[in-house]
Amino acid sequence: MANNKIDHPEAWAFFIEQARNIKKEPELKHLGKYRISEPNRSGKFIYADDTGILWNKFIQMWYKEDINSESLYGKIQYIVNNL
């Protein structure tokens, strides 16, 4: 069984700090029960009804090639592939 805290320590720390339960916010009810900021400083959010699905969507964004990524891997991949 995978352990996210061990396998992805930086991503897990960000996830734990940023993930929010939004069940009590009726205006966001249609988007999902949980949300987390996209890890690219865009100001956008990732939404899901399940924390496992939220984690899966988030981890894909975490490792995505992006110069503004909170992930060192994402920044390095962007630099290697674009500069």
N, C-alpha and C positions, 0 to 999 in steps of 0.2 A: 504494500500500500504506500502510495506516495505521501510525503509530508511536505506541504507547501512551504512551511517555515524553514525547513532544511534545504529543500531543492531550489527555492527562489527567495532567499532571505531579504534582499532589498525590496523586491516586489511585495512580499508578504508584509513587511513593515509599513510600506506605503498603503497597502490595502486595508490593514487594520486601523490605521490612523484616519483614512479618508472615507471608507465605506459607511453609508448611513442608511438607517431604516426610515423610509418615508411613508409608512402606512398611515400616519396621522396627518398627512398633507393631502387633503381631498383633491386639490387642483392638479396634483401629479399622479393620482391614483391610476389613471389609464396607462401610465408609462411603466409601472412596475412597483414592487414593494421596496426595492433597494436601489441605491445609486452610488456611484463613485465618480470622482473627477477623472476625465481622460488624462493619462499621464504625459501630456504633451503641452501643458500650459495654455490650452486653447480656450478654456472656460466652459467647455462642453462636458456633458456627463454621459456615463454608461448606465443603463437601467436594466433591471431584471426582476422577476418575481421570486427567484431562488438564489441563495448566496453562492451555490456551486456554479450556476450559469453565469452569475455576475463575475465570479473569479475567472472563469474560462474566457469571457469576453475581455476582461481586464488584462489578463496575462498575454493575450494576443496583441493588444495595444502596447503593452509594456515593452515587448521585444520588437515592435515595429520600427523600421528604419525612419528616424525623425531627428533632426538637429535639436529640436526643442524637447526631446524626450527626457523624462525623469530617469530613465534607464541609461546607464553608461554604455551598455551594449548597443542600444538604439542609436545613440549619438555616434559611437565609433563606426557602426555599420554605415550610417549616413555619410560620414567623412570619407571612409574608404571607397565607397561607391560613387561619390559625387564630386570629390575634390581632387 
